[in-house]
């Protein structure tokens, strides 16, 4: 009588489970065109945004996103949250523009409260972000000042 090893039995069991799951995986891929899983019209992302060449632009540092042409897309209209950060809080430096703004909006739409730090000269952009955070139903804390200055850091403790 030939005995089967434990290793061979487990490997055979794994292969059997994989074989049983395979028809379901391939069946899910055979969705007919009438059974689309979204109601939104699919759009080629390559045609969705402005294309170069862009006009020459100059601003004094630190600059405002609101004065850029075309305006950068930070997800103001496109990002939809799903509650992944419920009960969380985020502190974002430079949250008025650029990558900071691009992070602040989704944090709020994922249900986190957001505190922004920004330079005083960037107040108009910060006001826009604060409004978007509040529009998402989250708490927004604005901290205008330069983090490189010790007095500002001590004041905002």
DRENPA-3360 file (N, C-alpha, C; in nm, 2 decimals, always signed):
BEGIN
1 = XXXXXXXX = +0.08/-0.12/+0.00/+0.00/+0.00/+0.00/+0.09/+0.12/+0.00 ~ +0.06/+0.22/-0.09/+0.14/+0.34/-0.10/+0.07/+0.45/-0.02 ~ +0.15/+0.51/+0.07/+0.10/+0.62/+0.16/+0.12/+0.76/+0.09 ~ +0.04/+0.84/+0.12/+0.05/+0.98/+0.06/+0.10/+1.07/+0.17 ~ +0.20/+1.15/+0.13/+0.26/+1.24/+0.23/+0.17/+1.36/+0.25 ~ +0.19/+1.42/+0.37/+0.11/+1.54/+0.41/+0.13/+1.65/+0.31 ~ +0.25/+1.67/+0.26/+0.29/+1.78/+0.17/+0.21/+1.76/+0.04 ~ +0.21/+1.63/-0.01/+0.14/+1.60/-0.14/-0.01/+1.62/-0.12;
9 = XXXXXXXX = -0.07/+1.59/-0.01/-0.21/+1.60/+0.01/-0.25/+1.75/+0.02 ~ -0.17/+1.83/+0.09/-0.20/+1.98/+0.10/-0.18/+2.04/-0.04 ~ -0.08/+2.00/-0.12/-0.06/+2.06/-0.25/-0.17/+2.02/-0.34 ~ -0.22/+1.90/-0.33/-0.33/+1.86/-0.41/-0.46/+1.93/-0.38 ~ -0.48/+1.95/-0.25/-0.60/+2.03/-0.20/-0.60/+2.17/-0.26 ~ -0.48/+2.23/-0.25/-0.46/+2.37/-0.30/-0.49/+2.38/-0.45 ~ -0.44/+2.28/-0.53/-0.47/+2.27/-0.67/-0.62/+2.25/-0.70 ~ -0.68/+2.17/-0.62/-0.82/+2.15/-0.64/-0.91/+2.27/-0.61;
17 = XXXXXXXX = -0.87/+2.35/-0.50/-0.94/+2.47/-0.47/-0.92/+2.57/-0.58 ~ -0.80/+2.58/-0.64/-0.77/+2.68/-0.75/-0.85/+2.64/-0.87 ~ -0.86/+2.51/-0.90/-0.94/+2.47/-1.01/-1.09/+2.50/-1.00 ~ -1.14/+2.49/-0.87/-1.28/+2.51/-0.85/-1.31/+2.66/-0.86 ~ -1.21/+2.75/-0.83/-1.23/+2.89/-0.83/-1.22/+2.95/-0.97 ~ -1.14/+2.88/-1.06/-1.11/+2.93/-1.19/-1.23/+2.96/-1.28 ~ -1.33/+2.88/-1.29/-1.45/+2.91/-1.37/-1.52/+3.04/-1.33 ~ -1.52/+3.06/-1.20/-1.59/+3.19/-1.15/-1.51/+3.31/-1.19;
25 = XXXXXXXX = -1.38/+3.30/-1.18/-1.30/+3.42/-1.22/-1.32/+3.45/-1.37 ~ -1.31/+3.35/-1.45/-1.33/+3.37/-1.60/-1.47/+3.41/-1.63 ~ -1.57/+3.36/-1.56/-1.71/+3.40/-1.58/-1.73/+3.55/-1.55 ~ -1.66/+3.60/-1.45/-1.68/+3.74/-1.41/-1.62/+3.83/-1.52 ~ -1.52/+3.78/-1.60/-1.46/+3.86/-1.70/-1.55/+3.86/-1.83 ~ -1.64/+3.77/-1.84/-1.72/+3.76/-1.96/-1.85/+3.84/-1.94 ~ -1.84/+3.96/-1.90/-1.96/+4.05/-1.88/-1.99/+4.11/-2.01 ~ -2.12/+4.10/-2.05/-2.15/+4.16/-2.18/-2.16/+4.31/-2.18;
33 = XXXXXXXX = -2.15/+4.37/-2.29/-2.15/+4.52/-2.30/-2.27/+4.58/-2.23 ~ -2.38/+4.51/-2.23/-2.51/+4.56/-2.17/-2.50/+4.56/-2.02 ~ -2.41/+4.48/-1.96/-2.41/+4.46/-1.82/-2.29/+4.54/-1.75 ~ -2.28/+4.67/-1.79/-2.17/+4.75/-1.74/-2.20/+4.78/-1.59 ~ -2.09/+4.78/-1.51/-2.11/+4.79/-1.37/-2.11/+4.93/-1.32 ~ -2.10/+5.03/-1.41/-2.10/+5.17/-1.37/-2.20/+5.25/-1.46 ~ -2.26/+5.35/-1.40/-2.35/+5.43/-1.48/-2.28/+5.55/-1.55 ~ -2.16/+5.57/-1.51/-2.08/+5.68/-1.57/-2.03/+5.64/-1.70;
41 = XXXXXXXX = -2.03/+5.73/-1.80/-1.97/+5.71/-1.93/-1.82/+5.70/-1.91 ~ -1.76/+5.60/-1.97/-1.61/+5.59/-1.97/-1.55/+5.69/-2.06 ~ -1.44/+5.75/-2.01/-1.38/+5.86/-2.08/-1.23/+5.83/-2.08 ~ -1.17/+5.85/-2.20/-1.02/+5.84/-2.21/-0.95/+5.94/-2.13 ~ -0.87/+5.91/-2.03/-0.81/+6.01/-1.94/-0.71/+6.10/-2.02 ~ -0.66/+6.05/-2.13/-0.56/+6.13/-2.21/-0.63/+6.25/-2.27 ~ -0.76/+6.25/-2.29/-0.83/+6.36/-2.35/-0.90/+6.45/-2.24 ~ -0.88/+6.42/-2.12/-0.96/+6.48/-2.01/-0.90/+6.61/-1.96;
49 = XXXXXXXX = -0.77/+6.63/-1.98/-0.70/+6.74/-1.92/-0.63/+6.83/-2.02 ~ -0.60/+6.96/-1.99/-0.53/+7.04/-2.08/-0.39/+6.98/-2.13 ~ -0.35/+7.01/-2.25/-0.23/+6.96/-2.30/-0.13/+7.07/-2.33 ~ +0.00/+7.05/-2.32/+0.10/+7.15/-2.36/+0.08/+7.17/-2.51 ~ +0.14/+7.28/-2.56/+0.22/+7.38/-2.48/+0.13/+7.48/-2.40 ~ +0.18/+7.51/-2.29/+0.11/+7.60/-2.20/+0.18/+7.74/-2.21 ~ +0.10/+7.85/-2.19/+0.16/+7.98/-2.20/+0.26/+8.00/-2.09 ~ +0.35/+8.09/-2.11/+0.46/+8.12/-2.01/+0.39/+8.20/-1.90;
57 = XXXXXXXX = +0.43/+8.16/-1.78/+0.37/+8.23/-1.66/+0.48/+8.25/-1.55 ~ +0.47/+8.36/-1.49/+0.56/+8.39/-1.38/+0.48/+8.45/-1.26 ~ +0.52/+8.41/-1.14/+0.46/+8.46/-1.02/+0.57/+8.48/-0.92 ~ +0.56/+8.57/-0.83/+0.66/+8.58/-0.72/+0.64/+8.46/-0.63 ~ +0.75/+8.41/-0.57/+0.73/+8.30/-0.47/+0.66/+8.35/-0.35 ~ +0.57/+8.27/-0.30/+0.54/+8.13/-0.32/+0.43/+8.11/-0.43 ~ +0.37/+8.20/-0.48/+0.27/+8.18/-0.59/+0.14/+8.13/-0.55 ~ +0.04/+8.15/-0.63/-0.10/+8.11/-0.60/-0.15/+8.02/-0.71;
65 = XXXXXXXX = -0.21/+7.91/-0.68/-0.27/+7.82/-0.77/-0.39/+7.89/-0.85 ~ -0.46/+7.98/-0.77/-0.57/+8.05/-0.83/-0.53/+8.14/-0.95 ~ -0.40/+8.18/-0.96/-0.36/+8.26/-1.07/-0.29/+8.18/-1.19 ~ -0.29/+8.05/-1.18/-0.24/+7.97/-1.28/-0.34/+7.94/-1.39 ~ -0.28/+7.93/-1.51/-0.37/+7.91/-1.63/-0.30/+7.80/-1.72 ~ -0.36/+7.69/-1.73/-0.48/+7.64/-1.67/-0.46/+7.61/-1.53 ~ -0.58/+7.61/-1.45/-0.57/+7.58/-1.31/-0.54/+7.44/-1.29 ~ -0.45/+7.41/-1.19/-0.41/+7.27/-1.16/-0.53/+7.20/-1.11;
73 = XXXXXXXX = -0.54/+7.07/-1.13/-0.64/+6.98/-1.08/-0.59/+6.91/-0.95 ~ -0.65/+6.95/-0.84/-0.61/+6.89/-0.71/-0.72/+6.80/-0.66 ~ -0.81/+6.77/-0.75/-0.93/+6.68/-0.71/-1.05/+6.75/-0.66 ~ -1.05/+6.89/-0.68/-1.16/+6.97/-0.63/-1.30/+6.91/-0.67 ~ -1.30/+6.87/-0.80/-1.43/+6.82/-0.85/-1.43/+6.67/-0.88 ~ -1.31/+6.62/-0.90/-1.30/+6.48/-0.94/-1.29/+6.37/-0.83 ~ -1.24/+6.41/-0.71/-1.21/+6.31/-0.61/-1.34/+6.28/-0.52 ~ -1.38/+6.16/-0.52/-1.49/+6.11/-0.43/-1.43/+6.03/-0.32;
81 = XXXXXXXX = -1.47/+6.06/-0.20/-1.42/+5.98/-0.09/-1.50/+5.86/-0.05 ~ -1.45/+5.78/+0.03/-1.53/+5.66/+0.08/-1.52/+5.63/+0.22 ~ -1.48/+5.73/+0.30/-1.48/+5.72/+0.45/-1.37/+5.64/+0.51 ~ -1.25/+5.63/+0.44/-1.14/+5.55/+0.49/-1.07/+5.61/+0.61 ~ -1.09/+5.74/+0.64/-1.02/+5.81/+0.75/-1.11/+5.86/+0.86 ~ -1.23/+5.80/+0.88/-1.32/+5.84/+0.98/-1.25/+5.85/+1.11 ~ -1.27/+5.96/+1.18/-1.21/+5.98/+1.32/-1.06/+6.02/+1.32 ~ -1.01/+6.04/+1.20/-0.86/+6.08/+1.19/-0.85/+6.23/+1.17;
89 = XXXXXXXX = -0.73/+6.28/+1.20/-0.70/+6.42/+1.18/-0.57/+6.43/+1.10 ~ -0.55/+6.53/+1.02/-0.43/+6.55/+0.94/-0.38/+6.69/+0.96 ~ -0.25/+6.70/+0.97/-0.19/+6.84/+0.97/-0.11/+6.84/+0.84 ~ -0.14/+6.94/+0.75/-0.07/+6.95/+0.62/-0.01/+7.08/+0.61 ~ +0.12/+7.08/+0.59/+0.20/+7.20/+0.57/+0.19/+7.23/+0.42 ~ +0.17/+7.36/+0.39/+0.16/+7.39/+0.25/+0.03/+7.34/+0.19 ~ -0.07/+7.33/+0.27/-0.20/+7.27/+0.23/-0.28/+7.36/+0.14 ~ -0.24/+7.48/+0.11/-0.32/+7.57/+0.02/-0.30/+7.54/-0.13;
97 = XXXXXXXX = -0.18/+7.48/-0.16/-0.16/+7.46/-0.31/-0.07/+7.34/-0.33 ~ -0.05/+7.31/-0.45/+0.04/+7.20/-0.49/+0.01/+7.06/-0.43 ~ +0.11/+6.99/-0.39/+0.09/+6.86/-0.33/+0.01/+6.87/-0.20 ~ +0.03/+6.98/-0.12/-0.04/+6.99/+0.01/-0.19/+7.00/-0.02 ~ -0.23/+7.08/-0.12/-0.37/+7.09/-0.15/-0.42/+6.96/-0.21 ~ -0.34/+6.90/-0.29/-0.38/+6.77/-0.34/-0.39/+6.66/-0.24 ~ -0.34/+6.68/-0.12/-0.36/+6.59/-0.01/-0.47/+6.63/+0.08 ~ -0.49/+6.76/+0.11/-0.59/+6.81/+0.20/-0.73/+6.78/+0.15;
105 = XXXXXXXX = -0.76/+6.79/+0.02/-0.89/+6.76/-0.03/-0.93/+6.62/-0.01 ~ -0.85/+6.52/-0.05/-0.89/+6.38/-0.03/-0.90/+6.34/+0.11 ~ -0.81/+6.40/+0.20/-0.82/+6.37/+0.34/-0.95/+6.40/+0.39 ~ -1.00/+6.52/+0.36/-1.13/+6.57/+0.41/-1.24/+6.48/+0.35 ~ -1.23/+6.45/+0.22/-1.34/+6.36/+0.16/-1.33/+6.22/+0.20 ~ -1.22/+6.18/+0.27/-1.22/+6.05/+0.33/-1.26/+6.06/+0.48 ~ -1.32/+6.17/+0.52/-1.37/+6.20/+0.65/-1.27/+6.23/+0.76 ~ -1.16/+6.28/+0.73/-1.06/+6.33/+0.83/-1.08/+6.48/+0.85;
113 = XXXXXXXX = -1.06/+6.53/+0.97/-1.05/+6.67/+1.00/-0.91/+6.72/+0.95 ~ -0.90/+6.84/+0.90/-0.77/+6.88/+0.84/-0.73/+7.02/+0.90 ~ -0.60/+7.03/+0.94/-0.54/+7.15/+0.98/-0.44/+7.19/+0.87 ~ -0.45/+7.31/+0.82/-0.36/+7.36/+0.71/-0.26/+7.46/+0.77 ~ -0.14/+7.45/+0.72/-0.04/+7.56/+0.75/+0.00/+7.61/+0.61 ~ +0.01/+7.75/+0.60/+0.04/+7.81/+0.47/+0.10/+7.95/+0.50 ~ +0.16/+8.00/+0.40/+0.22/+8.14/+0.41/+0.10/+8.24/+0.41 ~ +0.11/+8.35/+0.48/+0.01/+8.45/+0.48/-0.02/+8.51/+0.34;
121 = XXXXXXXX = +0.08/+8.51/+0.25/+0.05/+8.56/+0.11/-0.03/+8.47/+0.03 ~ -0.05/+8.34/+0.08/-0.13/+8.25/+0.01/-0.27/+8.23/+0.06 ~ -0.32/+8.33/+0.13/-0.45/+8.33/+0.20/-0.57/+8.30/+0.10 ~ -0.57/+8.36/-0.02/-0.68/+8.33/-0.11/-0.69/+8.18/-0.15 ~ -0.58/+8.11/-0.18/-0.58/+7.97/-0.20/-0.62/+7.89/-0.08 ~ -0.57/+7.93/+0.04/-0.61/+7.86/+0.16/-0.76/+7.87/+0.19 ~ -0.81/+7.99/+0.16/-0.96/+8.01/+0.18/-1.04/+7.91/+0.09 ~ -0.99/+7.89/-0.03/-1.06/+7.79/-0.12/-1.05/+7.65/-0.06;
129 = XXXXXXXX = -0.94/+7.61/-0.01/-0.92/+7.48/+0.04/-1.01/+7.46/+0.17 ~ -1.00/+7.56/+0.26/-1.08/+7.56/+0.38/-1.23/+7.54/+0.34 ~ -1.28/+7.61/+0.24/-1.42/+7.60/+0.20/-1.45/+7.46/+0.15 ~ -1.35/+7.40/+0.07/-1.37/+7.26/+0.02/-1.37/+7.16/+0.14 ~ -1.29/+7.18/+0.24/-1.29/+7.09/+0.36/-1.42/+7.10/+0.43 ~ -1.47/+7.22/+0.45/-1.60/+7.24/+0.52/-1.72/+7.18/+0.43 ~ -1.71/+7.20/+0.30/-1.81/+7.15/+0.21/-1.81/+6.99/+0.22 ~ -1.70/+6.93/+0.25/-1.70/+6.78/+0.27/-1.75/+6.74/+0.41;
137 = XXXXXXXX = -1.79/+6.84/+0.49/-1.85/+6.81/+0.62/-1.75/+6.79/+0.73 ~ -1.62/+6.84/+0.71/-1.52/+6.81/+0.80/-1.47/+6.94/+0.87 ~ -1.40/+6.93/+0.98/-1.35/+7.05/+1.05/-1.22/+7.09/+0.98 ~ -1.21/+7.22/+0.96/-1.09/+7.28/+0.90/-1.03/+7.38/+1.00 ~ -0.89/+7.37/+1.02/-0.82/+7.46/+1.10/-0.72/+7.53/+1.02 ~ -0.72/+7.66/+1.01/-0.62/+7.73/+0.92/-0.51/+7.79/+1.01 ~ -0.39/+7.77/+0.98/-0.27/+7.82/+1.05/-0.18/+7.90/+0.96 ~ -0.20/+8.03/+0.95/-0.12/+8.11/+0.86/+0.01/+8.15/+0.93;
145 = XXXXXXXX = +0.12/+8.12/+0.87/+0.25/+8.15/+0.92/+0.36/+8.07/+0.87 ~ +0.48/+8.11/+0.90/+0.60/+8.05/+0.85/+0.66/+7.95/+0.96 ~ +0.66/+7.82/+0.93/+0.71/+7.72/+1.02/+0.86/+7.74/+1.05 ~ +0.93/+7.81/+0.97/+1.07/+7.83/+0.99/+1.10/+7.93/+1.11 ~ +0.99/+8.00/+1.15/+1.01/+8.10/+1.25/+0.97/+8.04/+1.39 ~ +1.06/+8.04/+1.48/+1.04/+7.98/+1.61/+0.92/+8.04/+1.68 ~ +0.90/+8.17/+1.68/+0.79/+8.24/+1.75/+0.66/+8.19/+1.70 ~ +0.65/+8.17/+1.57/+0.52/+8.12/+1.51/+0.49/+7.98/+1.57;
153 = XXXXX = +0.59/+7.89/+1.57/+0.58/+7.76/+1.61/+0.54/+7.75/+1.76 ~ +0.60/+7.84/+1.84/+0.56/+7.84/+1.98/+0.42/+7.89/+2.01 ~ +0.38/+7.99/+1.92/+0.25/+8.05/+1.94/+0.14/+7.95/+1.90 ~ +0.16/+7.86/+1.81/+0.05/+7.77/+1.76/+0.05/+7.64/+1.83 ~ +0.12/+7.63/+1.94/+0.12/+7.50/+2.02/-0.02/+7.47/+2.07;
% end
